[in-house]
């Protein structure tokens, strides 16, 4: 375990938190009134992050679609070998 306040130790989650804040919370002009609103915003953003956001490094697929494609290819190769 490293020292407290060393974000480079957990770069992927720090990157996610940065994207979450800049693409959701920093866009609101008025303060958010309740915890339920925050929970709803975070749940919607996580759904977007996994299911709708496309990445060039994943062949312009969303993370879920990329994993499905990879699994289908893996199962196909497994069935062909048998």
C-alpha positions, 0 to 999 in steps of 0.5 A: 500500500502506498502513501495517501494522496498518490493518484498514480497508484490507481490511475484507471479509477482516477481517470474514471472519476475525472471523466465522471466529474467533468462530464456530469457534475461540473456541467450543473450550474445549480447545486445538486439538492439530494443524495438520490439525485447524485446516485441517479447521475452516477448510475446513469453515467456508469451505464453510459461508460460501459454500454454506450461509450465507444473507444478507438482502441476497442475497435470502435465498440463499447466495452460491453460489446467488445467483451461480447465479441471477444467471448463469441470469438473465444467460444467459436475457437473452442468449438472448432478445436473439438 
